Amino acid sequence: MMRGGRMNYTVYLTWDDEAEVWVATSPNVIGLVLESESVDKLIQRVKDATPELLELNHQEPAKSINYICNRIQQMVLA
């Protein structure tokens, strides 16, 4: 959503059970795919990478970044 020349972006943080890492992706920030062993480290990586990705993709600067965090446990039934 655009307001005053800046955009609000959404980033999804999802736990990857198989790789045992958190993964960040975004439908709004083109090319954003990062991973880290902790949510805090991943959020910092997103904050560091987002301005550069937005500039490279000629997207509006971020007004805010909304994080949606999901941890889905896979269960194996025997």
Distance bins in CASP14 RR format, pairs under 12 A and 6 or more apart:
PFRMAT RR
TARGET T0000
AUTHOR 0000-0000-0000
RMODE 2
METHOD distances of the structure
MODEL  1
1 7 1 0 0 1 0 0 0 0 0 0 0
1 8 1 0 1 0 0 0 0 0 0 0 0
1 9 0 0 0 0 1 0 0 0 0 0 0
1 10 0 0 0 0 1 0 0 0 0 0 0
1 28 0 0 0 0 1 0 0 0 0 0 0
1 60 0 0 0 0 0 1 0 0 0 0 0
1 62 0 0 0 0 0 1 0 0 0 0 0
1 63 0 0 0 0 1 0 0 0 0 0 0
1 64 0 0 0 0 1 0 0 0 0 0 0
1 66 0 0 0 0 0 1 0 0 0 0 0
2 8 0 0 0 0 1 0 0 0 0 0 0
2 9 0 0 0 0 0 1 0 0 0 0 0
2 28 0 0 0 0 0 1 0 0 0 0 0
2 59 0 0 0 0 0 1 0 0 0 0 0
2 60 1 0 0 1 0 0 0 0 0 0 0
2 61 0 0 0 0 0 1 0 0 0 0 0
2 62 0 0 0 0 0 1 0 0 0 0 0
2 63 0 0 0 0 1 0 0 0 0 0 0
2 64 0 0 0 0 0 1 0 0 0 0 0
3 60 0 0 0 0 1 0 0 0 0 0 0
3 61 0 0 0 0 0 1 0 0 0 0 0
3 62 0 0 0 0 0 1 0 0 0 0 0
3 63 1 0 0 1 0 0 0 0 0 0 0
3 64 0 0 0 0 1 0 0 0 0 0 0
4 60 0 0 0 0 1 0 0 0 0 0 0
4 61 0 0 0 0 0 1 0 0 0 0 0
4 63 1 0 0 1 0 0 0 0 0 0 0
5 59 0 0 0 0 0 1 0 0 0 0 0
5 60 1 0 1 0 0 0 0 0 0 0 0
5 61 1 0 0 1 0 0 0 0 0 0 0
5 62 0 0 0 0 0 1 0 0 0 0 0
5 63 1 0 0 1 0 0 0 0 0 0 0
6 51 0 0 0 0 0 1 0 0 0 0 0
6 54 0 0 0 0 0 1 0 0 0 0 0
6 59 0 0 0 0 0 1 0 0 0 0 0
6 60 1 0 1 0 0 0 0 0 0 0 0
6 61 1 0 1 0 0 0 0 0 0 0 0
6 62 1 0 0 1 0 0 0 0 0 0 0
6 63 1 1 0 0 0 0 0 0 0 0 0
6 64 0 0 0 0 1 0 0 0 0 0 0
6 65 0 0 0 0 0 1 0 0 0 0 0
7 26 0 0 0 0 0 1 0 0 0 0 0
7 28 1 0 0 1 0 0 0 0 0 0 0
7 29 0 0 0 0 1 0 0 0 0 0 0
7 50 0 0 0 0 0 1 0 0 0 0 0
7 51 0 0 0 0 0 1 0 0 0 0 0
7 54 0 0 0 0 1 0 0 0 0 0 0
7 57 0 0 0 0 0 1 0 0 0 0 0
7 59 1 0 0 1 0 0 0 0 0 0 0
7 60 1 0 1 0 0 0 0 0 0 0 0
7 61 1 0 0 1 0 0 0 0 0 0 0
7 62 1 0 0 1 0 0 0 0 0 0 0
7 63 1 0 0 1 0 0 0 0 0 0 0
7 64 0 0 0 0 1 0 0 0 0 0 0
7 65 0 0 0 0 1 0 0 0 0 0 0
7 66 0 0 0 0 0 1 0 0 0 0 0
8 26 0 0 0 0 0 1 0 0 0 0 0
8 28 0 0 0 0 1 0 0 0 0 0 0
8 29 0 0 0 0 0 1 0 0 0 0 0
8 60 0 0 0 0 1 0 0 0 0 0 0
8 61 0 0 0 0 0 1 0 0 0 0 0
8 62 1 0 0 1 0 0 0 0 0 0 0
8 63 1 0 1 0 0 0 0 0 0 0 0
8 64 1 0 1 0 0 0 0 0 0 0 0
8 65 1 0 0 1 0 0 0 0 0 0 0
8 66 1 0 0 1 0 0 0 0 0 0 0
8 67 0 0 0 0 0 1 0 0 0 0 0
9 24 0 0 0 0 0 1 0 0 0 0 0
9 25 0 0 0 0 0 1 0 0 0 0 0
9 26 1 0 0 1 0 0 0 0 0 0 0
9 27 0 0 0 0 1 0 0 0 0 0 0
9 28 1 0 1 0 0 0 0 0 0 0 0
9 29 1 0 1 0 0 0 0 0 0 0 0
9 30 0 0 0 0 0 1 0 0 0 0 0
9 32 0 0 0 0 1 0 0 0 0 0 0
9 46 0 0 0 0 1 0 0 0 0 0 0
9 47 0 0 0 0 0 1 0 0 0 0 0
9 49 0 0 0 0 0 1 0 0 0 0 0
9 50 1 0 0 1 0 0 0 0 0 0 0
9 51 0 0 0 0 0 1 0 0 0 0 0
9 53 0 0 0 0 0 1 0 0 0 0 0
9 54 0 0 0 0 1 0 0 0 0 0 0
9 57 0 0 0 0 0 1 0 0 0 0 0
9 59 0 0 0 0 1 0 0 0 0 0 0
9 60 0 0 0 0 1 0 0 0 0 0 0
9 61 0 0 0 0 1 0 0 0 0 0 0
9 62 1 0 1 0 0 0 0 0 0 0 0
9 63 0 0 0 0 1 0 0 0 0 0 0
9 64 1 0 0 1 0 0 0 0 0 0 0
9 65 1 0 1 0 0 0 0 0 0 0 0
9 66 1 0 0 1 0 0 0 0 0 0 0
9 67 0 0 0 0 1 0 0 0 0 0 0
9 68 0 0 0 0 0 1 0 0 0 0 0
10 24 0 0 0 0 0 1 0 0 0 0 0
10 25 0 0 0 0 1 0 0 0 0 0 0
10 26 1 0 0 1 0 0 0 0 0 0 0
10 27 1 0 0 1 0 0 0 0 0 0 0
10 28 1 0 1 0 0 0 0 0 0 0 0
10 29 0 0 0 0 1 0 0 0 0 0 0
10 32 0 0 0 0 0 1 0 0 0 0 0
10 46 0 0 0 0 0 1 0 0 0 0 0
10 50 0 0 0 0 0 1 0 0 0 0 0
10 62 0 0 0 0 0 1 0 0 0 0 0
10 64 0 0 0 0 1 0 0 0 0 0 0
10 65 1 0 0 1 0 0 0 0 0 0 0
10 66 1 0 1 0 0 0 0 0 0 0 0
10 67 1 0 0 1 0 0 0 0 0 0 0
10 68 1 0 0 1 0 0 0 0 0 0 0
10 69 0 0 0 0 0 1 0 0 0 0 0
11 22 0 0 0 0 0 1 0 0 0 0 0
11 23 0 0 0 0 0 1 0 0 0 0 0
11 24 1 0 1 0 0 0 0 0 0 0 0
11 25 1 0 0 1 0 0 0 0 0 0 0
11 26 1 0 1 0 0 0 0 0 0 0 0
11 27 0 0 0 0 1 0 0 0 0 0 0
11 28 0 0 0 0 1 0 0 0 0 0 0
11 29 1 0 0 1 0 0 0 0 0 0 0
11 31 0 0 0 0 0 1 0 0 0 0 0
11 32 1 0 0 1 0 0 0 0 0 0 0
11 33 0 0 0 0 0 1 0 0 0 0 0
11 34 0 0 0 0 1 0 0 0 0 0 0
11 39 0 0 0 0 0 1 0 0 0 0 0
11 42 0 0 0 0 1 0 0 0 0 0 0
11 43 0 0 0 0 1 0 0 0 0 0 0
11 45 0 0 0 0 0 1 0 0 0 0 0
11 46 1 0 1 0 0 0 0 0 0 0 0
11 47 0 0 0 0 1 0 0 0 0 0 0
11 49 0 0 0 0 0 1 0 0 0 0 0
11 50 1 0 0 1 0 0 0 0 0 0 0
11 53 0 0 0 0 0 1 0 0 0 0 0
11 62 0 0 0 0 0 1 0 0 0 0 0
11 64 0 0 0 0 0 1 0 0 0 0 0
11 65 1 0 1 0 0 0 0 0 0 0 0
11 66 1 0 0 1 0 0 0 0 0 0 0
11 67 1 0 1 0 0 0 0 0 0 0 0
11 68 1 0 0 1 0 0 0 0 0 0 0
11 69 0 0 0 0 1 0 0 0 0 0 0
11 70 0 0 0 0 0 1 0 0 0 0 0
12 22 0 0 0 0 0 1 0 0 0 0 0
12 23 0 0 0 0 1 0 0 0 0 0 0
12 24 1 0 0 1 0 0 0 0 0 0 0
12 25 1 0 1 0 0 0 0 0 0 0 0
12 26 1 0 0 1 0 0 0 0 0 0 0
12 27 0 0 0 0 1 0 0 0 0 0 0
12 28 0 0 0 0 0 1 0 0 0 0 0
12 29 0 0 0 0 0 1 0 0 0 0 0
12 32 0 0 0 0 1 0 0 0 0 0 0
12 33 0 0 0 0 0 1 0 0 0 0 0
12 34 0 0 0 0 0 1 0 0 0 0 0
12 39 0 0 0 0 0 1 0 0 0 0 0
12 42 0 0 0 0 0 1 0 0 0 0 0
12 46 0 0 0 0 0 1 0 0 0 0 0
12 65 0 0 0 0 0 1 0 0 0 0 0
12 66 0 0 0 0 1 0 0 0 0 0 0
12 67 1 0 0 1 0 0 0 0 0 0 0
12 68 1 0 1 0 0 0 0 0 0 0 0
12 69 1 0 0 1 0 0 0 0 0 0 0
12 70 1 0 0 1 0 0 0 0 0 0 0
12 71 0 0 0 0 0 1 0 0 0 0 0
12 72 0 0 0 0 0 1 0 0 0 0 0
13 21 0 0 0 0 0 1 0 0 0 0 0
13 22 1 0 1 0 0 0 0 0 0 0 0
13 23 1 0 0 1 0 0 0 0 0 0 0
13 24 1 0 1 0 0 0 0 0 0 0 0
13 25 0 0 0 0 1 0 0 0 0 0 0
13 26 0 0 0 0 0 1 0 0 0 0 0
13 32 0 0 0 0 0 1 0 0 0 0 0
13 33 0 0 0 0 0 1 0 0 0 0 0
13 34 0 0 0 0 1 0 0 0 0 0 0
13 35 0 0 0 0 1 0 0 0 0 0 0
13 36 0 0 0 0 1 0 0 0 0 0 0
13 38 0 0 0 0 0 1 0 0 0 0 0
13 39 1 0 0 1 0 0 0 0 0 0 0
13 40 0 0 0 0 0 1 0 0 0 0 0
13 41 0 0 0 0 0 1 0 0 0 0 0
13 42 1 0 0 1 0 0 0 0 0 0 0
13 43 1 0 0 1 0 0 0 0 0 0 0
13 45 0 0 0 0 0 1 0 0 0 0 0
13 46 0 0 0 0 1 0 0 0 0 0 0
13 65 0 0 0 0 0 1 0 0 0 0 0
13 66 0 0 0 0 0 1 0 0 0 0 0
13 67 1 0 1 0 0 0 0 0 0 0 0
13 68 1 0 0 1 0 0 0 0 0 0 0
13 69 1 0 1 0 0 0 0 0 0 0 0
13 70 1 0 0 1 0 0 0 0 0 0 0
13 71 0 0 0 0 1 0 0 0 0 0 0
13 72 0 0 0 0 0 1 0 0 0 0 0
14 21 0 0 0 0 1 0 0 0 0 0 0
14 22 1 0 0 1 0 0 0 0 0 0 0
14 23 1 0 1 0 0 0 0 0 0 0 0
14 24 0 0 0 0 1 0 0 0 0 0 0
14 25 1 0 0 1 0 0 0 0 0 0 0
14 26 0 0 0 0 0 1 0 0 0 0 0
14 33 0 0 0 0 0 1 0 0 0 0 0
14 34 0 0 0 0 0 1 0 0 0 0 0
14 35 0 0 0 0 1 0 0 0 0 0 0
14 36 0 0 0 0 0 1 0 0 0 0 0
14 39 0 0 0 0 0 1 0 0 0 0 0
14 42 0 0 0 0 0 1 0 0 0 0 0
14 67 0 0 0 0 0 1 0 0 0 0 0
14 68 0 0 0 0 1 0 0 0 0 0 0
14 69 1 0 0 1 0 0 0 0 0 0 0
14 70 1 0 1 0 0 0 0 0 0 0 0
14 71 1 0 0 1 0 0 0 0 0 0 0
14 72 1 0 0 1 0 0 0 0 0 0 0
15 21 1 0 0 1 0 0 0 0 0 0 0
15 22 1 0 1 0 0 0 0 0 0 0 0
15 23 1 0 0 1 0 0 0 0 0 0 0
15 24 0 0 0 0 0 1 0 0 0 0 0
15 35 0 0 0 0 0 1 0 0 0 0 0
15 36 0 0 0 0 0 1 0 0 0 0 0
15 37 0 0 0 0 0 1 0 0 0 0 0
15 38 0 0 0 0 0 1 0 0 0 0 0
15 39 0 0 0 0 1 0 0 0 0 0 0
15 42 0 0 0 0 0 1 0 0 0 0 0
15 69 0 0 0 0 1 0 0 0 0 0 0
15 70 1 0 0 1 0 0 0 0 0 0 0
15 71 1 0 1 0 0 0 0 0 0 0 0
15 72 1 0 0 1 0 0 0 0 0 0 0
15 73 0 0 0 0 1 0 0 0 0 0 0
15 74 0 0 0 0 1 0 0 0 0 0 0
16 22 1 0 0 1 0 0 0 0 0 0 0
16 23 1 0 1 0 0 0 0 0 0 0 0
16 24 0 0 0 0 0 1 0 0 0 0 0
16 25 0 0 0 0 0 1 0 0 0 0 0
16 33 0 0 0 0 0 1 0 0 0 0 0
16 34 0 0 0 0 0 1 0 0 0 0 0
16 35 1 0 0 1 0 0 0 0 0 0 0
16 36 0 0 0 0 0 1 0 0 0 0 0
16 37 0 0 0 0 0 1 0 0 0 0 0
16 42 0 0 0 0 0 1 0 0 0 0 0
16 70 0 0 0 0 0 1 0 0 0 0 0
16 71 0 0 0 0 1 0 0 0 0 0 0
16 72 0 0 0 0 1 0 0 0 0 0 0
16 73 0 0 0 0 0 1 0 0 0 0 0
16 74 0 0 0 0 0 1 0 0 0 0 0
17 23 0 0 0 0 0 1 0 0 0 0 0
17 70 0 0 0 0 0 1 0 0 0 0 0
17 71 0 0 0 0 1 0 0 0 0 0 0
17 72 1 0 0 1 0 0 0 0 0 0 0
17 73 1 0 0 1 0 0 0 0 0 0 0
17 74 1 0 1 0 0 0 0 0 0 0 0
17 75 0 0 0 0 0 1 0 0 0 0 0
17 76 0 0 0 0 0 1 0 0 0 0 0
18 35 0 0 0 0 0 1 0 0 0 0 0
18 72 0 0 0 0 0 1 0 0 0 0 0
18 74 0 0 0 0 1 0 0 0 0 0 0
19 35 1 0 0 1 0 0 0 0 0 0 0
19 36 0 0 0 0 0 1 0 0 0 0 0
19 37 0 0 0 0 1 0 0 0 0 0 0
20 35 0 0 0 0 1 0 0 0 0 0 0
20 36 0 0 0 0 0 1 0 0 0 0 0
20 37 1 0 0 1 0 0 0 0 0 0 0
20 38 0 0 0 0 0 1 0 0 0 0 0
20 71 0 0 0 0 0 1 0 0 0 0 0
20 74 0 0 0 0 0 1 0 0 0 0 0
21 33 0 0 0 0 0 1 0 0 0 0 0
21 34 0 0 0 0 1 0 0 0 0 0 0
21 35 1 0 1 0 0 0 0 0 0 0 0
21 36 1 0 0 1 0 0 0 0 0 0 0
21 37 1 0 1 0 0 0 0 0 0 0 0
21 38 0 0 0 0 1 0 0 0 0 0 0
21 39 0 0 0 0 0 1 0 0 0 0 0
21 41 0 0 0 0 0 1 0 0 0 0 0
21 42 0 0 0 0 1 0 0 0 0 0 0
21 45 0 0 0 0 0 1 0 0 0 0 0
21 71 0 0 0 0 0 1 0 0 0 0 0
22 33 0 0 0 0 0 1 0 0 0 0 0
22 34 0 0 0 0 1 0 0 0 0 0 0
22 35 1 0 0 1 0 0 0 0 0 0 0
22 36 1 0 1 0 0 0 0 0 0 0 0
22 37 1 0 0 1 0 0 0 0 0 0 0
22 38 1 0 0 1 0 0 0 0 0 0 0
22 39 1 0 1 0 0 0 0 0 0 0 0
22 40 0 0 0 0 1 0 0 0 0 0 0
22 41 0 0 0 0 1 0 0 0 0 0 0
22 42 1 0 1 0 0 0 0 0 0 0 0
22 43 0 0 0 0 1 0 0 0 0 0 0
22 44 0 0 0 0 0 1 0 0 0 0 0
22 45 0 0 0 0 1 0 0 0 0 0 0
22 46 0 0 0 0 0 1 0 0 0 0 0
22 67 0 0 0 0 0 1 0 0 0 0 0
22 69 0 0 0 0 1 0 0 0 0 0 0
22 70 0 0 0 0 1 0 0 0 0 0 0
22 71 0 0 0 0 1 0 0 0 0 0 0
22 72 0 0 0 0 0 1 0 0 0 0 0
23 32 0 0 0 0 0 1 0 0 0 0 0
23 33 1 0 0 1 0 0 0 0 0 0 0
23 34 1 0 0 1 0 0 0 0 0 0 0
23 35 1 0 1 0 0 0 0 0 0 0 0
23 36 0 0 0 0 1 0 0 0 0 0 0
23 37 0 0 0 0 0 1 0 0 0 0 0
23 39 0 0 0 0 0 1 0 0 0 0 0
23 42 1 0 0 1 0 0 0 0 0 0 0
23 45 0 0 0 0 0 1 0 0 0 0 0
23 46 0 0 0 0 0 1 0 0 0 0 0
23 69 0 0 0 0 0 1 0 0 0 0 0
23 70 0 0 0 0 0 1 0 0 0 0 0
23 71 0 0 0 0 0 1 0 0 0 0 0
23 72 0 0 0 0 0 1 0 0 0 0 0
24 31 0 0 0 0 0 1 0 0 0 0 0
24 32 1 0 0 1 0 0 0 0 0 0 0
24 33 1 0 0 1 0 0 0 0 0 0 0
24 34 1 0 1 0 0 0 0 0 0 0 0
24 35 1 0 0 1 0 0 0 0 0 0 0
24 36 0 0 0 0 1 0 0 0 0 0 0
24 38 0 0 0 0 0 1 0 0 0 0 0
24 39 0 0 0 0 1 0 0 0 0 0 0
24 41 0 0 0 0 0 1 0 0 0 0 0
24 42 1 0 1 0 0 0 0 0 0 0 0
24 43 1 0 0 1 0 0 0 0 0 0 0
24 44 0 0 0 0 0 1 0 0 0 0 0
24 45 1 0 0 1 0 0 0 0 0 0 0
24 46 1 0 1 0 0 0 0 0 0 0 0
24 47 0 0 0 0 0 1 0 0 0 0 0
24 48 0 0 0 0 0 1 0 0 0 0 0
24 49 0 0 0 0 1 0 0 0 0 0 0
24 50 0 0 0 0 1 0 0 0 0 0 0
24 53 0 0 0 0 0 1 0 0 0 0 0
24 65 0 0 0 0 0 1 0 0 0 0 0
24 67 0 0 0 0 1 0 0 0 0 0 0
24 68 0 0 0 0 0 1 0 0 0 0 0
24 69 0 0 0 0 1 0 0 0 0 0 0
24 70 0 0 0 0 0 1 0 0 0 0 0
25 31 0 0 0 0 1 0 0 0 0 0 0
25 32 1 0 0 1 0 0 0 0 0 0 0
25 33 1 0 1 0 0 0 0 0 0 0 0
25 34 0 0 0 0 1 0 0 0 0 0 0
25 35 0 0 0 0 1 0 0 0 0 0 0
25 42 0 0 0 0 0 1 0 0 0 0 0
25 46 0 0 0 0 1 0 0 0 0 0 0
25 53 0 0 0 0 0 1 0 0 0 0 0
25 67 0 0 0 0 0 1 0 0 0 0 0
25 68 0 0 0 0 0 1 0 0 0 0 0
25 70 0 0 0 0 0 1 0 0 0 0 0
26 32 1 0 1 0 0 0 0 0 0 0 0
26 33 0 0 0 0 1 0 0 0 0 0 0
26 34 0 0 0 0 1 0 0 0 0 0 0
26 46 0 0 0 0 1 0 0 0 0 0 0
26 49 0 0 0 0 0 1 0 0 0 0 0
26 50 0 0 0 0 1 0 0 0 0 0 0
26 53 0 0 0 0 1 0 0 0 0 0 0
26 54 0 0 0 0 0 1 0 0 0 0 0
26 57 0 0 0 0 0 1 0 0 0 0 0
26 59 0 0 0 0 0 1 0 0 0 0 0
26 62 0 0 0 0 0 1 0 0 0 0 0
26 65 0 0 0 0 1 0 0 0 0 0 0
26 66 0 0 0 0 1 0 0 0 0 0 0
26 67 0 0 0 0 1 0 0 0 0 0 0
26 68 0 0 0 0 1 0 0 0 0 0 0
27 33 0 0 0 0 0 1 0 0 0 0 0
27 66 0 0 0 0 0 1 0 0 0 0 0
27 68 0 0 0 0 0 1 0 0 0 0 0
28 46 0 0 0 0 0 1 0 0 0 0 0
28 50 0 0 0 0 1 0 0 0 0 0 0
28 53 0 0 0 0 0 1 0 0 0 0 0
28 54 0 0 0 0 1 0 0 0 0 0 0
28 57 0 0 0 0 0 1 0 0 0 0 0
28 59 1 0 0 1 0 0 0 0 0 0 0
28 60 0 0 0 0 1 0 0 0 0 0 0
28 62 0 0 0 0 1 0 0 0 0 0 0
28 63 0 0 0 0 0 1 0 0 0 0 0
28 64 0 0 0 0 0 1 0 0 0 0 0
28 65 0 0 0 0 1 0 0 0 0 0 0
28 66 0 0 0 0 1 0 0 0 0 0 0
28 68 0 0 0 0 0 1 0 0 0 0 0
29 46 0 0 0 0 1 0 0 0 0 0 0
29 47 0 0 0 0 0 1 0 0 0 0 0
29 49 0 0 0 0 1 0 0 0 0 0 0
29 50 1 0 1 0 0 0 0 0 0 0 0
29 51 0 0 0 0 1 0 0 0 0 0 0
29 52 0 0 0 0 0 1 0 0 0 0 0
29 53 1 0 1 0 0 0 0 0 0 0 0
29 54 1 0 0 1 0 0 0 0 0 0 0
29 55 0 0 0 0 0 1 0 0 0 0 0
29 56 0 0 0 0 0 1 0 0 0 0 0
29 57 1 0 0 1 0 0 0 0 0 0 0
29 59 1 0 0 1 0 0 0 0 0 0 0
29 60 0 0 0 0 0 1 0 0 0 0 0
29 61 0 0 0 0 0 1 0 0 0 0 0
29 62 0 0 0 0 1 0 0 0 0 0 0
29 65 0 0 0 0 1 0 0 0 0 0 0
29 66 0 0 0 0 0 1 0 0 0 0 0
30 49 0 0 0 0 0 1 0 0 0 0 0
30 50 0 0 0 0 0 1 0 0 0 0 0
30 52 0 0 0 0 0 1 0 0 0 0 0
30 53 1 0 0 1 0 0 0 0 0 0 0
30 54 0 0 0 0 1 0 0 0 0 0 0
30 55 0 0 0 0 0 1 0 0 0 0 0
30 56 0 0 0 0 1 0 0 0 0 0 0
30 57 1 0 1 0 0 0 0 0 0 0 0
30 58 0 0 0 0 1 0 0 0 0 0 0
30 59 1 0 0 1 0 0 0 0 0 0 0
31 46 0 0 0 0 0 1 0 0 0 0 0
31 49 0 0 0 0 1 0 0 0 0 0 0
31 50 0 0 0 0 0 1 0 0 0 0 0
31 52 0 0 0 0 0 1 0 0 0 0 0
31 53 1 0 0 1 0 0 0 0 0 0 0
31 54 0 0 0 0 0 1 0 0 0 0 0
31 56 0 0 0 0 1 0 0 0 0 0 0
31 57 1 0 0 1 0 0 0 0 0 0 0
31 59 0 0 0 0 0 1 0 0 0 0 0
32 42 0 0 0 0 0 1 0 0 0 0 0
32 45 0 0 0 0 1 0 0 0 0 0 0
32 46 1 0 0 1 0 0 0 0 0 0 0
32 47 0 0 0 0 0 1 0 0 0 0 0
32 48 0 0 0 0 0 1 0 0 0 0 0
32 49 1 0 0 1 0 0 0 0 0 0 0
32 50 1 0 0 1 0 0 0 0 0 0 0
32 51 0 0 0 0 0 1 0 0 0 0 0
32 52 0 0 0 0 0 1 0 0 0 0 0
32 53 1 0 1 0 0 0 0 0 0 0 0
32 54 0 0 0 0 1 0 0 0 0 0 0
32 56 0 0 0 0 0 1 0 0 0 0 0
32 57 0 0 0 0 1 0 0 0 0 0 0
32 59 0 0 0 0 0 1 0 0 0 0 0
32 62 0 0 0 0 0 1 0 0 0 0 0
32 65 0 0 0 0 0 1 0 0 0 0 0
33 42 0 0 0 0 0 1 0 0 0 0 0
33 45 0 0 0 0 0 1 0 0 0 0 0
33 46 0 0 0 0 0 1 0 0 0 0 0
33 49 0 0 0 0 1 0 0 0 0 0 0
33 53 0 0 0 0 0 1 0 0 0 0 0
34 41 0 0 0 0 1 0 0 0 0 0 0
34 42 1 0 0 1 0 0 0 0 0 0 0
34 43 0 0 0 0 1 0 0 0 0 0 0
34 44 0 0 0 0 0 1 0 0 0 0 0
34 45 1 0 1 0 0 0 0 0 0 0 0
34 46 1 0 0 1 0 0 0 0 0 0 0
34 47 0 0 0 0 0 1 0 0 0 0 0
34 48 0 0 0 0 1 0 0 0 0 0 0
34 49 1 0 0 1 0 0 0 0 0 0 0
34 50 0 0 0 0 1 0 0 0 0 0 0
34 53 0 0 0 0 0 1 0 0 0 0 0
35 41 0 0 0 0 1 0 0 0 0 0 0
35 42 1 0 0 1 0 0 0 0 0 0 0
35 45 0 0 0 0 1 0 0 0 0 0 0
35 46 0 0 0 0 0 1 0 0 0 0 0
35 49 0 0 0 0 0 1 0 0 0 0 0
36 42 1 1 0 0 0 0 0 0 0 0 0
36 43 0 0 0 0 1 0 0 0 0 0 0
36 44 0 0 0 0 1 0 0 0 0 0 0
36 45 1 0 1 0 0 0 0 0 0 0 0
36 46 0 0 0 0 1 0 0 0 0 0 0
36 48 0 0 0 0 0 1 0 0 0 0 0
36 49 0 0 0 0 0 1 0 0 0 0 0
37 45 0 0 0 0 0 1 0 0 0 0 0
38 44 0 0 0 0 1 0 0 0 0 0 0
38 45 0 0 0 0 0 1 0 0 0 0 0
38 69 0 0 0 0 0 1 0 0 0 0 0
39 45 0 0 0 0 0 1 0 0 0 0 0
39 46 0 0 0 0 0 1 0 0 0 0 0
39 67 0 0 0 0 1 0 0 0 0 0 0
39 68 0 0 0 0 0 1 0 0 0 0 0
39 69 1 0 0 1 0 0 0 0 0 0 0
39 70 0 0 0 0 0 1 0 0 0 0 0
39 71 0 0 0 0 1 0 0 0 0 0 0
40 46 0 0 0 0 0 1 0 0 0 0 0
40 47 0 0 0 0 0 1 0 0 0 0 0
40 67 0 0 0 0 0 1 0 0 0 0 0
40 69 0 0 0 0 0 1 0 0 0 0 0
41 47 0 0 0 0 0 1 0 0 0 0 0
41 48 0 0 0 0 0 1 0 0 0 0 0
42 48 0 0 0 0 0 1 0 0 0 0 0
42 49 0 0 0 0 0 1 0 0 0 0 0
42 67 0 0 0 0 1 0 0 0 0 0 0
42 69 0 0 0 0 1 0 0 0 0 0 0
43 49 0 0 0 0 0 1 0 0 0 0 0
43 50 0 0 0 0 0 1 0 0 0 0 0
43 65 0 0 0 0 1 0 0 0 0 0 0
43 66 0 0 0 0 0 1 0 0 0 0 0
43 67 1 0 0 1 0 0 0 0 0 0 0
43 68 0 0 0 0 0 1 0 0 0 0 0
43 69 0 0 0 0 1 0 0 0 0 0 0
44 50 0 0 0 0 0 1 0 0 0 0 0
44 65 0 0 0 0 0 1 0 0 0 0 0
44 67 0 0 0 0 0 1 0 0 0 0 0
45 52 0 0 0 0 0 1 0 0 0 0 0
45 53 0 0 0 0 0 1 0 0 0 0 0
46 52 0 0 0 0 0 1 0 0 0 0 0
46 53 0 0 0 0 1 0 0 0 0 0 0
46 54 0 0 0 0 0 1 0 0 0 0 0
46 62 0 0 0 0 0 1 0 0 0 0 0
46 65 1 0 0 1 0 0 0 0 0 0 0
46 66 0 0 0 0 0 1 0 0 0 0 0
46 67 1 0 0 1 0 0 0 0 0 0 0
46 69 0 0 0 0 0 1 0 0 0 0 0
47 53 0 0 0 0 0 1 0 0 0 0 0
47 54 0 0 0 0 0 1 0 0 0 0 0
47 62 0 0 0 0 1 0 0 0 0 0 0
47 64 0 0 0 0 0 1 0 0 0 0 0
47 65 1 0 0 1 0 0 0 0 0 0 0
47 67 0 0 0 0 0 1 0 0 0 0 0
48 65 0 0 0 0 0 1 0 0 0 0 0
49 55 0 0 0 0 0 1 0 0 0 0 0
49 56 0 0 0 0 0 1 0 0 0 0 0
49 57 0 0 0 0 0 1 0 0 0 0 0
49 62 0 0 0 0 0 1 0 0 0 0 0
49 65 0 0 0 0 0 1 0 0 0 0 0
50 56 0 0 0 0 0 1 0 0 0 0 0
50 57 0 0 0 0 0 1 0 0 0 0 0
50 59 0 0 0 0 1 0 0 0 0 0 0
50 60 0 0 0 0 0 1 0 0 0 0 0
50 61 0 0 0 0 1 0 0 0 0 0 0
50 62 1 0 1 0 0 0 0 0 0 0 0
50 63 0 0 0 0 0 1 0 0 0 0 0
50 64 0 0 0 0 0 1 0 0 0 0 0
50 65 1 0 0 1 0 0 0 0 0 0 0
50 67 0 0 0 0 0 1 0 0 0 0 0
51 57 0 0 0 0 0 1 0 0 0 0 0
51 59 0 0 0 0 0 1 0 0 0 0 0
51 60 0 0 0 0 0 1 0 0 0 0 0
51 61 1 0 0 1 0 0 0 0 0 0 0
51 62 1 0 0 1 0 0 0 0 0 0 0
51 65 0 0 0 0 0 1 0 0 0 0 0
52 59 0 0 0 0 0 1 0 0 0 0 0
52 61 0 0 0 0 0 1 0 0 0 0 0
52 62 0 0 0 0 0 1 0 0 0 0 0
53 59 1 0 0 1 0 0 0 0 0 0 0
53 61 0 0 0 0 0 1 0 0 0 0 0
53 62 0 0 0 0 1 0 0 0 0 0 0
53 65 0 0 0 0 0 1 0 0 0 0 0
54 60 1 0 0 1 0 0 0 0 0 0 0
54 61 1 0 0 1 0 0 0 0 0 0 0
54 62 1 0 0 1 0 0 0 0 0 0 0
54 63 0 0 0 0 0 1 0 0 0 0 0
54 65 0 0 0 0 0 1 0 0 0 0 0
55 61 0 0 0 0 1 0 0 0 0 0 0
55 62 0 0 0 0 0 1 0 0 0 0 0
END
